[in-house]
Amino acid sequence: MLRKDIVRVISIMIVLILICGNWVGTFAASPKDTQNPISASNDYKYDSKSGIYKIDKTKPYSVEFNWDNQSIKGIRKDPHGVICHEYTCSPNNSLTVTMGDNLSGIQEARYLWTENKDVPSSDIMILVHGFQTTEGKDEKKSFTIDIHDHKNDYSSLKKGLWYLHVYLIDRAGNETNTCSEPIYINKAYNLKINTIYDFGWKKYFRKADNTPTKLSSDGIGVEDMPVYKNKEGLGIKMGYSIDLSLDTVGLDKPDSRVRVKALFYGLDKTNTLTPVDVYAWNKDGKLINISDIKSEYYTKSKLLELSRSSIITPDNTKPDYSTWKFSYFIPYNARIVKHGANAPELNYEKRFTKLLVVFDIIGYKDYGSHTKTLEFSKLENGWSHGNGGIYGENYPVDSDLLTEEPPYRDELKYHGQVFWYDLSHTVMDDVNKGRKW
């Protein structure tokens, strides 16, 4: 009889092992004993209410991504051929992540942004503080992830191709790693003045052998705009052209374009700034406001659609990273009057001594019948943070000059202010003296 009992016990133990797997501990008490629960591997979970052990070998649910109506799918694909969710760069870019677990519940969630699909170590991922789901319930929870990690400095915001990796672990130790579909952030950045062709500025942009200086190569960035005068105290004479460049990511295809709208403000002898109109002569001798589409200068000095032929690709391994080069000028004999005033007479009184040129730069990207806009001049928040010391002095105006009609926005002060023309002097001053590059 004893032998049969021993065989029966051994048989029961074998069945338990086959059902439950390998125990890493031993029985310290009966399964109903809540004071001395079984020591088990992470595959097991003790339920103190029912007094039984649940087997939890199921991983947390795959992560669900909600793009919060911020992204749009176009034609851009990642290197794996997957169409990207495209965002227009903004500090407000975000997406919502939903996750859950059906047994033991989520114990911990982590995430990390990377520029490829390689699964990162959970040790370097960012912990989502306080994020857990209830054990024993088929519960899902969501949290919002800031794409730019809560950065507000526009120059620090992400651009180009990114992936979001999410790591989950439940209370039983089961882990899930999920990678999002590709996320692509379209961005315009790095507006630079690369050359001022005024003879009084030549040494700042050309060496003695006529090769570009460091200032020309590096450019004058928005932090040192609007350019006012150089270290010799010379301004930019009316009529001289200026070379500029703008970097973009994601605006490399024919479905994209960049436009520059110029706004004008005159400074008078009392140091009062006033919105102004600029008049210039057409070839037929008519004096026309350059803001009028009939003006020959409308597409040269008022509304410039940057030419795709001007695009260069600095890095052949990144064909979606582009630099747009363009030039800007106002003719030397243009006439400046208060905005809305009648066209100036031939012998009009020159009221203004300086002309501030403001650029409202906008990128456009078409998605079928829908167009997304990227308002660079408003988004870029580094305008006039410097003092222009690399060349001389800038002269920013503490006002929102991008907004043509009220209400004006205090957060847009300095935005778009690029350079000043000195109306007291023109390019003809140098021409008449035989001074040229």
ROROKOL-999836 format. One record per atom (N, C-alpha, C): residue in one letter; y, x, z. Coordinates in pm, whole numbers, plus 50000, padded with zeros to 5 digits. Each point is the difference from the previous one (the first is absolute). Layout:
N
aYXZ/...
// end
This chain:
437
m498785008450000/m501224991650000/m501255008650000/l499995010150081/l501145009050007/l500255006649866/r498945003449931/r500145006649871/r500654990749898/k499604987050004/k500594990449907/k501504998250028/d500354999950130/d501424998650035/d500815011749948/i499445011850013/i500715012049952/i500204999249849/v498974995849928/v500104998849854/v501064989749963/r500034988650078/r500974989549970/r501435005050021/v500245007450107/v501335005550028/v500425009649890/i499075008749963/i500325009849894/i500344992749870/s499264989549968/s500254992449876/s501384993750002/i500354994450116/i501334993850012/i501105010449982/m499825011750060/m501005010649988/m500155004449855/i498885001049928/i500075004149858/i500794989749920/v499744987050026/v500724989549929/v501495000850028/l500355002250128/l501425001250035/l500665011649929/i499295011049993/i500565011849932/i500214997149853/l499024993249936/l500124996849859/l501174990549975/i500234990950093/i501084990249982/i501365006250028/c500115007250105/c501315004350049/c500395014049957/g499105008049954/g500375013549963/g499705009450114/n500555011649996/n499725010350100/n500974999150115/w499534998450123/w500865000150118/w500385014350034/v501215001950039/v500405013250044/v500025000950152/g499734988650066/g499964999950146/g498734993350048/t499934997050125/t498834993650059/t500424987950078/f499034991050029/f500284988250080/f500375004050141/a501194996050044/a500385002550139/a499794987650084/a499894988449932/a499764987350070/a499614989849897/s499794987950042/s499684989549904/s501224997049915/p499824994849873/p501144997049914/p501014990550061/k499594992250102/k500924990650064/k500865006750105/d499705012450033/d500715007050107/d501325005349946/t501124993150029/t501315004349948/t500545012150073/q499405003750111/q500495011650074/q499475013049943/n498854999149938/n499375012149946/n499564997649856/p500954998849906/p499624997049862/p499275011649935/i499334996749894/i499275010249926/i500975010049939/s499655012750005/s500785010349931/s499485000649858/a500874996349902/a499544998949862/a500935007649907/s499555001849877/s500845006549900/s501114990449958/n500925004849916/n501114991549958/n499584988849907/d498734999649964/d499534988949919/d499824987350082/y500165001050132/y499684988850088/y501224996250084/k500054987350029/k501124994750078/k499464990550106/y500325002550127/y499544991350108/y501004988750023/d499534987749997/d500834988350024/d499794995650145/s501015002250084/s499854997350143/s499924985050030/k500464991549909/k499964985650024/k498594994449981/s499375004049891/s498664994749973/s498915008850058/g500375012350033/g499035009250056/g499045005649899/i500374999249870/i499115005449897/i500735010849922/y499225007549928/y500545010649917/y500064995349855/k501155002649934/k500164996449860/k499935012649916/i499304999149892/i499955011249907/i501174998749903/d500905009849997/d501164999849910/d499955012149909/k499334998349889/k499955010949902/k500854996649878/t500804989250009/t500854996249888/t501355006850012/k500475005449890/k501305006750001/k501124989750004/p501195004150043/p501164991049991/p500214995449856/y500604988249988/y500254994749866/y500815009849917/s499794999349869/s500865007749912/s501444995250015/v500915009249989/v501414996850020/v500534991849883/e500844990250031/e500684992249897/e501455004549994/f500535001849879/f501395004349982/f500804988649940/n501154997350060/n500934990249948/n501295007349964/w500434998649877/w501125008049949/w501354993750028/d500014989150076/d501244993750050/d501004996749889/n499484997149880/n500844996349886/n501025010849964/q499745012350043/q500925010949968/q499565007949878/s498715000149973/s499495008149891/s499734991449877/i499815006849890/i499694993249874/i499105009349919/k499094994349926/k499105008049917/k500525000249857/g500105012249945/g500445001649863/g498915006549918/i500365011149935/i499045007149915/i499625013650057/r500645004050109/r499725013350054/r498655000150072/k499225010549971/k498695001850062/k499955013350073/d499125000650101/d499795012650069/d498995008449921/p499715012450042/p499075008549925/p498604994149986/h499664989950081/h498684993849995/h499994987649911/g501144997349935/g500084988649910/g500304986750065/v500405000250128/v500294987750073/v501494996949990/i500334987649966/i501414996049989/i500665000550137/c501205005450004/c500715002150127/c500794987650043/h500164998750130/h500984990850056/h501325007650003/e500974995749920/e501265007349989/e501074994050091/y500685008950071/y501114996450087/y501285006349945/t501124993350022/t501315006149979/t500425006250131/c500285012949999/c500265007350124/c501104993650083/s499694997550126/s500944994150094/s499505002750141/p500915001750097/p499555001950139/p499184988350052/n500094988449934/n499304988150047/n498604998549941/n499535009449919/n498674999049941/n498934999150108/s499104990449988/s498944998350101/s498824992849938/l498894999550074/l498874991649966/l499304996050128/t499234989249993/t499304994850117/t498515002749989/v499425004650109/v498585003250005/v499314990250095/t498904994049954/t499234990750081/t498595005450019/m499484999250123/m498695005650029/m499364992350116/g498705002150020/g499314993350109/g498575005050014/d499304994250098/d498605003650026/d499324987850059/n498714997649963/n499364987550038/n499235000450131/l499825011950063/l499235000650123/l500795006550113/s499995013150003/s500615006850114/s501525000549993/g500584997749881/g501455000149987/g500565013849971/i501185000249935/i500655012749966/i500485006850127/q499625012450017/q500465008050113/q501245008149964/e500055004649874/e501095009049962/e500234999449850/a501275000849960/a500375000449858/a500945011749978/r499795007049889/r500855011249962/r500294999249850/y501105006449958/y500305000249857/y500685013149963/l500025002849870/l500675012149950/l500304998349852/w501205004549961/w500375000349858/w499615013549941/t499395000049882/t499695012449930/t500294998049852/e500075011149928/e500284999449857/e498725000649916/n498854998550065/n498734999349928/n499044991150079/k498804997749942/k499054990750061/k499045006850098/d500125013150019/d499105006950092/d500144994250140/v498864997150062/v500014993950134/v500425010350104/p501104997550071/p500465009650101/p499224998650131/s500045010250081/s499394999450133/s500784990250087/s499274992250078/s500674990250087/s500895007050103/d499715012750030/d500785007350100/d501465001749960/i500275000649870/i501375002349955/i500714987049962/m499314988850016/m500584987249962/m500874994450113/i500874990849964/i500984994450094/i499384988050072/l500045000350132/l499444989250081/l500924987849998/v499404988449979/v500754987450010/v499924995750146/h501055002150074/h499994997750145/h499814985150033/g499084997650092/g499804986550050/g499264990749906/f499415005449894/f499334991249904/f498514999250032/q499544988350046/q498584997550026/q499714985449970/t498724997049974/t499604986149986/t499014996650112/t499864987150026/t499164995450111/t498535001949969/e499245004550098/e498575001949979/e499294986649998/g498924999549921/g499204987949995/g500584988949916/k501165002249938/k500614989749917/k500235005549859/d499874990949905/d500245003849861/d501514999449976/e500705009550059/e501474999650003/e500595010349904/k501084996049932/k500745009149914/k501445001050049/k500545011849989/k501415002250036/k500675007949889/s501334998949997/s500795006949898/s501095008250064/f500395010549932/f501205007450040/f500675005349874/t501305002050008/t500795004549886/t500215015050008/i499805006549887/i500205014549993/i501245002949917/d500905007750056/d501185004749929/d499575011349907/i500214998049870/i499535010049904/i500665013550023/h501244999950046/h500755012650016/h500025004950145/d499094994950082/d499875004650139/d501314998750077/h500714988949977/h501234996550073/h501145009949974/k499965006949888/k501125008849964/k501044991949924/n501275002850027/n501094993149932/n500805009149909/d499795013050012/d500685009549913/d499404999049861/y500794995649902/y499464997249867/y499305012049939/s500545011950021/s499395012049942/s498615002750057/s499694994450117/s498705002150065/s498974989449963/l500414989649930/l499084989249967/l498995004649896/k498804994650009/k498915003949910/k500334996549856/k499345007149909/k500134997149857/k498685003549932/g499774993649886/g498795002949924/g498764993450056/l498845006549977/l498694994250030/l499565002750143/w499544989350069/w499515001150137/w498824990750022/y499215003450103/y498894991550044/y500104998250151/l499644988150046/l499974997350144/l498544999850046/h499695008850095/h498665000550059/h500044993450137/v499024991250027/v499904993250129/v498645002850061/y500015004150124/y498775003050076/y499874990050114/l498814993950013/l499724990650108/l498745004350075/i499994997850129/i498805002050080/i499884988350096/d498784994150008/d499824989050093/d499485005250134/r499814990950094/r499625004150135/r498575005350008/a499224997649894/a498655005449996/a499935013449929/g501175004849955/g500045013149937/g499834999949850/n499894988249938/n499894999249855/n501365002849937/e500025007549891/e501245004449938/e500104995049856/t501234997649958/t500284996349862/t501215007849952/n499885006149882/n501145006449933/n500294992349872/t501234996049982/t500404992349882/t501215006549934/c499965000849869/c501145005349923/c500584988749917/s501314998850002/s500674989549924/s499935002749850/e500364990149922/e500245002349859/e501235009149989/p500175006649886/p501135009449989/p501354993050013/i500895006650071/i501364995150020/i500955009849931/y500894994849918/y500935008749926/y501424995850031/i500825009950040/i501374997250041/i500975005849897/n500694991049930/n501005004149901/n501305003650073/k500585011249961/k501175004850074/k500935007949908/a501304998450022/a501025008749939/a500625008150113/y500315012549974/y500505008650107/y500655012449938/n500635008150085/n500555013049958/n501044999049889/l501004991650018/l501135000449907/l500745013150022/k500265007349893/k500665013050009/k501105001349895/i501075007150036/i500965005049901/i499605014349970/n499665002849874/n499515013349963/n501055008849933/t501004993949941/t501085007949940/t501274991749993/i501125006250036/i501334994449978/i500675009049898/y500344994849884/y500445008449889/y501485003750004/d500664996650108/d501395004150019/d500065015350005/f500955005949926/f500125014649996/f500195005950140/g500714992750087/g500245004850135/g498765000050088/w498914994249950/w498734999450074/w498925008749937/k500325007049894/k498975007049923/k499165009550084/k500655007950085/k499265010250076/k499014993850098/y500204987250033/y499084993450092/y498684996449932/f500044998949868/f498814995349928/f499465009849896/r500775010549968/r499525009949903/r500325014050049/k498995008849988/k500205014050034/k500765006949886/a500305012750019/a500735007549898/a499265000449868/d498655000050006/d499205000149877/d499734985949948/n500684990250057/n499944985949959/n498694993150036/t499195006250085/t498804993350050/t500374991450120/p499214989750030/p500344990950110/p500015007050136/t500944996250084/t500045004950138/t498994992150085/k499855004250123/k499124992850091/k500514985850024/l501334998550010/l500574986750020/l499674990949883/s500035005649879/s499674992149882/s498534996050001/s499135009450036/s498564997150003/s499654990350111/d500575002250118/d499704991250114/d500724986649988/g501215000549945/g500804988049986/g500754996450127/i501034992149984/i500764994450113/i499404986450030/g499414998450118/g499324987650035/g500934989650058/v499464988150023/v500814988950049/v500635003150136/e499385008950077/e500555003150132/e501365006949990/d500285006549887/d501275006949982/d500924992949902/m499694987849967/m500874991849915/m500884991350090/p501134995349943/p500515002349866/p500735013449989/v499725007249892/v500645012949977/v501504998149984/y500775008150076/y501464998450000/y500705012349945/k499805011550064/k500625012249951/k499155012050037/n500195011049927/n499225012150027/n500725008750104/k499455011850023/k500545008750105/k501385005449966/e500364999349873/e501365003949960/e500974988350008/g499514988550043/g500864988250013/g500214992549871/l499195002849899/l500154993449870/l499114987849991/g500564989049951/g499224987949975/g499385000549862/i499434988849959/i499394998949867/i501014993249909/k500435007249897/k501034994749910/k499454988349919/m500864990349978/m499624988249923/m499565004049860/g498884994549956/g499515002749865/g498835009549994/y499765007650107/y498845009050000/y498724992150027/s498935004449938/s498714993450021/s499235006650113/i499044992650051/i499175004450112/i498544997449965/d499155009850022/d498564998249979/d499344996150132/l499134990149992/l499294995250119/l498514998749972/s499234998650106/s498574997549985/s499544990650111/l498954992749971/l499414990650096/l498495000849989/d499325001950112/d498545000350001/d499454986050025/t498884997149935/t499334987250023/t498495002250005/v499324990950067/v498544999450001/v499624985849960/g499164998949897/g499524987049957/g500844993349894/l501105006249959/l500854994149895/l499855007749869/d498825005749980/d499765008749885/d499554992449876/k499584987750012/k499444992649888/k501064991349932/p499724995649876/p500984991849927/p500364986950068/d499224995950101/d500334987650071/d501085002150105/s500605012150003/s500995003450102/s501285005149935/r501104998750073/r501285005149952/r500925002250120/v501055007849976/v500985002950105/v501404997649944/r500814992850075/r501374997349958/r500985005050106/v501125005049951/v501075004950087/v501254991949970/k500484992850100/k501244992449986/k501095007250078/a501105003049933/a501115007250064/a501044990050051/l500475002550121/l501084992450062/l501155009650028/f501234995149993/f501155009050006/f501004995750109/y500525010250070/y500994997850106/y501095010549989/g501244995349999/g501135009149989/g500655002850134/l500425012450021/l500705004050122/l501455002849963/d500944993450067/d501415002049966/d500655010050094/k501305001949985/k500725010150077/k500094996650149/t499794987450034/t500024996050141/t498605000950062/n499065005549925/n498625001750045/n499294986650016/t500404990449917/t499384986850000/t499014999149885/l498804995350030/l498954998849899/l499964985849947/t499944998649867/t500074987049935/t498974999149888/p499274988949987/p499134998249882/p500855000249874/v499545007049899/v500815001749879/v499174997349875/d500714997849890/d499414999249867/d500405012449921/v499105004449916/v500245011949918/v500094995749854/y501105003349935/y500214996749859/y499935012749917/a499384998949882/a499905011449910/a500114995149856/w500425009049911/w500214996549860/w498705000649920/n499754989349925/n498945000549901/n500475007949879/k499095002849910/k500375007849881/k500984992649911/d500024986650011/d500944992249918/d501394999450063/g500195007250112/g501315000650063/g500284989150101/k499014991350026/k500204989350098/k499695005150140/l500864996550094/l499815003750140/l499204988950068/i498795003150045/i499104989850052/i499445004450136/n499874990450088/n499365002450130/n498565004749974/i499615011450055/i498655005149972/i498924991350064/s500394990550085/s499044990450053/s499724988749902/d500764999849890/d499804990249893/d498955005549904/i499024991849968/i498915004649913/i500515004249863/k501204995749962/k500575003949871/k500555014350002/s500115005750119/s500505013850011/s498945009949953/e500435010149927/e499085010549956/e499505008350117/y500654998750114/y499605007650118/y499164991750097/y499704987649963/y499254991350090/y498655006150037/t499285005049901/t498665005750026/t500065014950034/k501185005750002/k500155014250034/k500585002050140/s500904990850038/s500755002150123/s499944988350098/k499454988649957/k499934988450088/k498564996350035/l499184997349901/l498614996050024/l499085008549913/l499365009650065/l499145009449929/l498544995950019/e499294997949890/e498564998550008/e499425013549965/l499395006550097/l499565013749980/l498935000749892/s500145009949915/s499115001549886/s498655005550043/r498934993849950/r498675005150031/r499785013749937/s500775003249899/s499875013249938/s500545011050090/s500734995950106/s500575009950092/s499045003350114/i498844993250004/i499065002150110/i499245013049982/i499915007750107/i499135011650001/i498974998250112/t498855006549984/t498934999450100/t499865013750063/p500575002250118/p499975013350062/p498605005350027/d499054991150028/d498645004250035/d499024992549910/n499355007349909/n499094993549905/n498804993550067/t499695004250123/t498884993850071/t500404986650061/k501304997149998/k500494987250053/k500914993549895/p499404994549895/p500814994349892/p500844988150041/d499704994050115/d500774988550048/d501255004250077/y500175013050023/y501205005350066/y500965004749890/s501174994049995/s500935002749890/s501385003650051/t500735007449916/t501415002950026/t500814995149881/w500964991450026/w500894994549897/w501285008250002/k500395005249887/k501245007849990/k501034992049919/f501244999950048/f501044992849928/f501365006150030/s500964996849914/s501375005050015/s500954988250016/y501135002850065/y500994989550021/y501405005749983/f500884992149940/f501415003949992/f500854987849970/i501295001350028/i501014990349961/i501025007749916/p500434994749886/p500935007449914/p501285003950072/y500535011449962/y501145005850072/y501244991349995/n500154991949893/n501224991949985/n499794985550043/a498954997550077/a499774986550052/a501144995850092/r500244987150008/r501084994850084/r499424991550113/i500555002050118/i499454993950120/i500994989650053/v499544987650017/v500844989450054/v499224992450108/k500724992950083/k499364992050103/k499034990149936/h498874997950065/h498984991049946/h500574986149976/g499794994949880/g500474986749965/g501394999749941/a500715011350001/a501365000649944/a499934999849847/n501154997349937/n500075000249855/n499795014149947/a499645000949874/a499845013049937/a501305007950012/p499935012850029/p501225008050021/p500815001649871/e501315000150018/e500895002549887/e499945014849962/l500605003249887/l499965013849951/l500665009550099/n501094995650060/n500735008550095/n499814995250144/y498774996250032/y499744994350132/y500215010450110/e500324995050119/e500215008950114/e498655003850061/k499775012950013/k498745004750059/k500074998650151/r499254990750052/r500034996950142/r499005008450079/f498895003749938/f498895006250073/f499915014949971/t499635007550103/t499885014649987/t498555004749996/k499094991850052/k498575003550002/k499204987749957/l498835002749941/l499104989349959/l498615002850057/l499514991050085/l498665001450058/l499004992549912/v498965007149957/v498954994149917/v498784997250088/v499594987550001/v498864995450081/v498894995649905/f498775004250028/f498854996349918/f499114990150073/d499744988849936/d498964990850047/d498805002249910/i499005007350050/i498845003949920/i498834990950035/i499434993949897/i498904990550020/i498865003249903/g498795000750054/g498815001449917/g499384986449977/y499484997949880/y499374987249965/y498575002649953/k499084991450043/k498615001349958/k499484986149965/d499494998549878/d499564987149951/d498504998050025/y499664988150049/y498614995950017/y499844986749926/g499775000849870/g499964987849920/g501374993549999/s500074987650043/s501274992750002/s500805002750127/h499435007750092/h500655002650129/h500535014450004/t501225001750049/t500615013350010/t500335003150145/k499575011750046/k500335004850135/k501145010149988/t500934999550095/t501135009249998/t499945009550119/l500475012249976/l500075010350105/l501465004350010/e500684995450103/e501445002450014/e500245013350072/f499935010749922/f500075013450059/f501275002150081/s501164996849945/s501265003050068/s500114992850135/k499374988450011/k500044992650126/k498925004850096/l498855004049947/l498905004450085/l500225014150055/e500515008949917/e500245013850043/e501035000050112/n499605004950117/n500924999750115/n500465013850044/g499945009749907/g500465013350034/g501385003349946/w500704990049944/w501315002549940/w500995005950101/s500625010949960/s501145005850073/s499685004750140/h498755003350028/h499665005450132/h500505014350016/g500225006949889/g500515013750005/g501505000349980/n500545012149985/n501455001549984/n500395006649869/g499015002449912/g500325006449873/g500225014950009/g499655006050113/g500275014250021/g499335009449902/i498954995649932/i499315008749904/i500865002849877/y501024991849976/y500895002149886/y501464999350039/g500324993450110/g501394998150040/g500134988850100/e500334988049950/e500244988850091/e499724986749931/n499314991050072/n499874986449949/n501044991150068/y500124987849951/y501014991050055/y499454985749995/p499134996550096/p499414986650000/p500964989550053/v499864988049950/v500804988750044/v499154991350091/d500504997350118/d499264992850103/d499984985049971/s499444996349885/s499974986049959/s498804997649909/d499624987349991/d498984995849904/d500704997949866/l499785009249907/l500634999049868/l499014995649893/l498754997650038/l499014995149904/l500114984949980/t500484993150102/t500094985549995/t501344996049940/e499954993649884/e501244996649930/e500654987350054/e499204991350058/e500534987750057/e499564999150146/p500864995050091/p499614998750141/p498854990050014/p499235000550110/p500245008650117/p499515014349979/y500815009550043/y499645014149990/y499075003750114/r499165009749975/r498975003750098/r500325013550061/d500165000150131/d500365012450069/d498935010749982/e498734995949989/e498935009949987/e500015006949863/l500814995249908/l500085006249867/l501225009149984/k500725002750108/k501145009049986/k499525013749954/y500775006249913/y499725012949935/y499014998849883/h499204989549997/h498954999249899/h500585000049859/g499415007949913/g500355000149859/g501195008649963/q500725005450098/q501205007949971/q499595013849947/v500355003149874/v499475011949934/v501045011249986/f501174996949943/f501015010649984/f501384993949976/w501015008650016/w501394996449976/w500525007149876/y500764992849918/y500785006249894/y501425002350052/d500565011549966/d501405003050031/d500854995149883/l500734989050019/l500784994049891/l501285007649970/s500345009850084/s501225007949977/s499785010749894/h498745002549969/h499665010449902/h498894994849910/t499975004949876/t498984995849905/t499395012149932/v498944997549926/v499325010549926/v500965006949902/m501034992749956/m500945005849903/m500825011350061/d500145000250133/d500705011150065/d499295013149969/d498684999950002/d499235012149971/d499955002749851/v499874989549921/v499955001749854/v501295006549950/n501134995350049/n501295005449955/n500205014450041/k499295004350105/k500115013850045/k498865008749947/g499174994049914/g498905007549941/g498875003150097/r499924992450107/r498935002450098/r498824990849969/k498845006249986/k498794992249973/k498795007750049/w498884993350003/w498755006350044/w499515009649892/
// end
